[in-house]
Amino acid sequence: MKTKLLLGILVVSSIISCTTDKKEKLNKIDGITEVENDVVKNTSKGYELMKQKCFICHFEKPDPSRKDQMLAPPFLRVQEHYKPTYPKKEDFIVSVMSIINNPSVDKTLMPGAVKKFNLMPKLVYDQKELRLIAETLYDMDYGNSPKMKMKLNLRLNNGKKWKLSKNSIGQINEIVTNLNNFEATDISSYNKLGKDIFDEAKMIMLDESYTGELWEQIHAFFNGIENNMHSLISTKSIDQAKGEVTILKTKFDQFYDYFE
Ligand code: HEC
């Protein structure tokens, strides 16, 4: 027993030392000491194209020091929205290409960005190049960037609830009814429920009449459930879908504590 354990430790430690050795060697060969920023260096054709065609407007990662130069959401954020909804690479590529070829409020996954920056202008790209760019966007490893996404906290309006239009409240009521009456056992119905909720939510987030503090609060609420909606749209697991529905029900209940 003891010898086996010892042997095990020996094997494991030699594997560890071997891999660190290899890493060091590789680093020496590449001349890389440390990755300077945590965006992995990328020398692919797709990345080159991305630099030329997209970085005029998009940063790779949020950069607070250049906040006022931001014209579009950083790609890290774009990836955060698209990957959970389209976990498969090909689906991701197709949907990214499609929204770039035809930016539209109907198809956006980033209503917050549309509201903040206006819709991405329609630009014509070579489709092969665009595919390479979309592929790169999927593959990019933006590292464990410090979450700069402000965790916006919901708060009341001087102790009172925020007032929304009748229309918006109607849309929320519809979402809540949808959630509460939902009875299905197949995953595609769950995915559709996610899509329906997201589409309604989008209408509220894109409503032109909400500005300033009120808009921030609406944004804060939907930010908090964005991942749940995206994963409900795309999950293939019934258990996960059920989990998301439960969370969404709870969160939408809280909506009425802050808005009326
Ligand atoms: C002229 C400025 C500009 C350029 C150039 C540009 N974008 Fe955008 N992009 C925007 C803005 C503004 C938004 C946010 C509004 C929106 O989502 O439509 C955006 C949003 C996006 C989104 C999210 C779309 C959504 O709403 O779901 C994707 C994906 C995207 N850009 C990819 C790209 C890629 C890839 C390139 C390069 C091929 C590129 N963009 C070039 C301005 C630009």
Residues whose N, C-alpha, C, O or C-beta is under 5 A from the ligand:
A	BS01	HEC	K53 C54 I56 C57 L71 A72 P73 V78 V96 I99 P103 K107 T108 L109 M110 A113 V114 F117 N118 L119 M120 P121 I133
